[in-house]
Amino acid sequence: MIGSISGFGARVGGGIGSTLMQWTLLTRTEPRQRAMLAEQPAIKREVAYLRQALPAVDNAEELVKDDRLLKVVLTAFGLEEQAYAKALVKKVLESDLSDPRSFANRISDPRFKELAASFNFKALGGLRPDDPKFVEALASRVLTQRFEEQAGQSNEALRLGLYFRRKAGGLSNWYQVLADPALSKVVRTALGLPESIARVNVDRQVEEMKERFDLAKLKDPKELDGFLKRFVTLWDVSGQGGQQQASPLVGLFSVGGAQPGRTGLDPSTLLAASRMRR
């Protein structure tokens, strides 16, 4: 848990108040919060070990044998929970991504393909673990994952929003969105689609999303910002927020004296949500 921000002892991101309020505060203070996160002892140890051990790795077998290193590397790709599945990870890392029938290409979870592509053990001229730029890129990814995780401890919507913002630039079609449960949850919420639509034919879901929003707009930072503000606002309106953990920092700005642990939405927030463009 992150230490104090401006002396108020808030964790990353949020606490009481509307999710829109928490999101605004999080994005406004993000550089400072990230710097504080990087100084946490546990995270400093993770990054230090990554920098020490990864350059000596020559192949997938060596990587999966080092439990500590494997966990940190998988954390960088949001796959920390797969650290026990060494045989699976090894097969992913040894996959030839140029072969559509390779193991990594046949796994539906796009994070595994991203892992294989980053290490690229099979490809000539691929990034090598002893490349300092590669190691630092992974270290940065570890910090990003931990930042998103801690933001989500107070409000799941904050983690989803940060994740969507990170992935939005690489989205070229709605099928990519639907292949990722987190991305699709953000989109369904922002577009006002019911959860039940996830059970509808995939092509029909794509058509529904195309009718409501032009995915290419997310390349524009202003459009992306507006889309995410709509998401966090409608997150509360749709009742997905539930009970939120209290934070003294955000509590200073809560609307109408909201009770600790509860989301407060005033009429002006609801009105703003209704006026947001789809």
Secondary structure by P-SEA (a helix, b strand, c coil): ccccccccccccccccccaaaaaaaaaaaaaaaaaaaaacaaaaaaaaaaaccccccccaaaaaacaaaaaaaaaaacccccccaaaaaaaaaacccccccccccccccaaaaaaaaaaccccccccccccaaaaaaaaaaaaaaaaaaaaacccaaaaaaaaaaaaccccccaaaaaacaaaaaaaaaaaccccccccccaaaaaaaaaacccccccccaaaaaaaaaaaaaaaaaaccccbbbbbaaaaaaccccccccbbbbcaaaaaaaaaccc
